[in-house]
Amino acid sequence: MAYRSLVFGAFASGSLAVSVVTPRDPVPPGFVAAPYYPAPHGGWVSSWAEAYSKAEALVSQMTLAEKANITSGIGIFMGEPCVGNTGSAERLGFPRMCLQDSALGVSSADNVTAFPAGITTGATFDKKLIYARGVAIGEEHRGKGTNVYLGPSVGPLGRKPLGGRNWEGFGSDPVLQAKAAALTIKGVQEQGIIATIKHLIGNEQEMYRMYNPFQPGYSANIADDRTLHELYLWPFAESVHVGVGSAMTAYNAVNGSACSQHSYLINGILKDELGFQGFVMSDWLSHISGVDSALAGLDMNMPGDTNIPLFGFSNWHYELSRSVLNGSVPLDRLNDMVTRIVATWYKFGQDKDHPRPNFSSNTRDRDGLLYPAALFSPKGQVNWFVNVQADHYLVAREVAQDAITLLKNNGSFLPLATSRSLHVFGTAAQVNPDGPNACLNRACNKGTLGMGWGSGVADYPYLDDPISAIRKRVPGVKFFNTDGFPWFHPTPSPDDVAIVFITSDAGENSFTVEGNNGDRNSAKLAAWHNGDELVRKAAEKYSSVIVVAQTVGPLDLESWVDNPAVKGVLFQHLPGQEAGESLANVLFGDVSPSGHLPYSITKRANDFPDSIANLRGFAFGQVQDTYSEGLYIDYRWLNKKKIKPRFAFGHGLSYTSFSFDASVESVTELSLVPPPRAPKGSTPVYSTELPPASEAYWPTEFKRIWRYLYSWLNKNDADKAYAVGIAGVKKYNYPAGYSTVQKPGPAAGGGEGGNPALWDVAFRVPVTVKNTGTKFSGRASVQAYIQYPEGIPYDTPIVQLRDFEKTQVLAPGETQTVTIELTRKDLSVWDVELQNWVVPGFDGKRYTIWIGEASDKLFTACYTDTGVCEGGKTPPV
Ligand code: NOJ
């Protein structure tokens, strides 16, 4: 009962419009894709009703060309300042929308804050801080005049430790990703900025991610739809539940079908089952068909071009106008695409005094080309240098500080007294001497590593580096600005402490850094620049070594971590601009470390199965990335196989110690499946009459800019298309399963994120935490993991994170009670036969809620059948 191979997806084929025809390659048996049509209309959820009725009023006045115009970008580098810019319907007051990276702030702009990366934010396990960072990012986007924030990222989920973009997200666990994404979205959207949940789905490695005319992007073959629902989709569902305004599809394919035209994923899963009300955009240059992608539910093509950009060609714009006139794309679909975009704009109040962009992604100079990609372009002012940083350095610093994860602290060696004699090694202790922004898109690893590389970065306004912060406290510190241990190094005295900085970088496939083309494919999990050797050498000479790692993810620590001279190991993750004071505060004991690992660190790479441990390399045709491990990634796999990691998911030490005292309250009684969903509410209704061809004619005397993308057609072309459309001869080769009849939606749906009853709180667990130490204040992380009842007909991981809370700073002896909540969904499994969330223990079977500080430090068991919590227990791992 537990597994059934999943049949989903759409067929990629050509369109009547100009498009790259990408034939499908065979995927392994059991991974075939199935169609889901039509694209569900948006607007049926009551909290969006007002925005949709405003949108309906506006869209019903739009011409065909205006409608097509706002579903696509105007072309890459075609002016307008942002990384993505839609067309407009100026006549009706609908502006070009500005879409801007990155997940960690405002990219390619001056006077902004370079926040800590997602992975760092996840490591705080602190909901309040995650939300505060979201608010600050939203404020900066608003101050810069963007409409859409291209974050947060929860795909990749972090399945492969080598994956290049894991650091943009929050950690290798669906619940950590989901809660962090939801809080980020809430913070951002409360500022009137539309957040984007990305990348749907399966973008777990960078290599071979993109379609090109010669090779399709790899196919993420997600074993079954239980794995899809319980792991990869979970953060998307939570994001939709909090009302995320837009979603971005991934570059790769899933089960053989490109995500940008995947009818099962977009129409079936995202829009129907999850009830997503916003709009769906393609990732940049991943739009490979005109009609198919529209039918499959894509609403916006970014940045507008075909996947070979800069020639002035689009699969939409003028082609979309044509496809509607000739009847290939139903007008109904175009209306829904536009309505979703306009409704989202209204929903976040962007019709009222929303600022226009005041910066340019293309240059940091005051003046620049207005249409950089056009051959001849006028110049003008493009940057107004608006400072949006406010006091956001405070939240950035707090995140950086509370993410610092103390992995090892032998003999309570840390914190350090400022009277110690300190010798610092490693170029990462100091900012890149060429300047923190010297490398385009941070595509180099030189000096302090505050973020990975690619589109997910921001310009540093400054970089507070560790050596400056250490020097402030210990002016006599000796700094060896080298990654190779000095040849002649005087024998240190036994009191000297060596602090060694090491790094590991990764990023987006668009850049190759030191042989790594996005994923960590050459350096793998070793520290870069011979960092491991630097540690080993330092440990030969010094009797006390502290290792500080700035890293995108797990490292192989085995060659030195057990060395008795290595007294302490700290992960700063990717701290952003506040890399110095945040670290010094922890090193010298102003605060206790309170970060926890957002992934496991194994002793050997092959402690994970090949499907997780290794990247998929070159193959003729479509590269296949098959999720043969199913539900078992990260600690789920290690627990199942009884493999002890070096440091487990959730691990993180403090300078003090805590005790936990829990109780469990039953809140809502559960049934096997959620109560039946309510029917969908009404959605906008428009005329179905084909618009006259004249709505797509070029305006007279219009001065075109070369390579700029427009939605107008020559009169002849428009008339010809209209003649075909009005004759009603359906010439288009529609995909199998194609239909235009709206569906009532699946049982598992019914609200944003799914059936609303999935969020009913089933159990509440108040946990009283006490600082049991005597010397240090500190913050405790309370993590709750679920263990399913025995004897149920589902194979489930031994424990799974379901909620977490963090205490405030507790002085020695002080207590605080935090409350963990478990929802119906938290106790459910996705049943592939019923296609619904099922509570296998609904009839009083015992779930165990494990409470502790890490996935391998769970000492309190709360039993749902008796309501009793017992200390001194351990899960059967
Ligand atoms: C490609 C990346 O995958 C995506 O995350 C980003 O938002 C866009 N480029 C725009 O830069």
Residues whose N, C-alpha, C, O or C-beta is under 5 A from the ligand:
A	BS01	NOJ	V83 D101 L150 D283 W284 S455
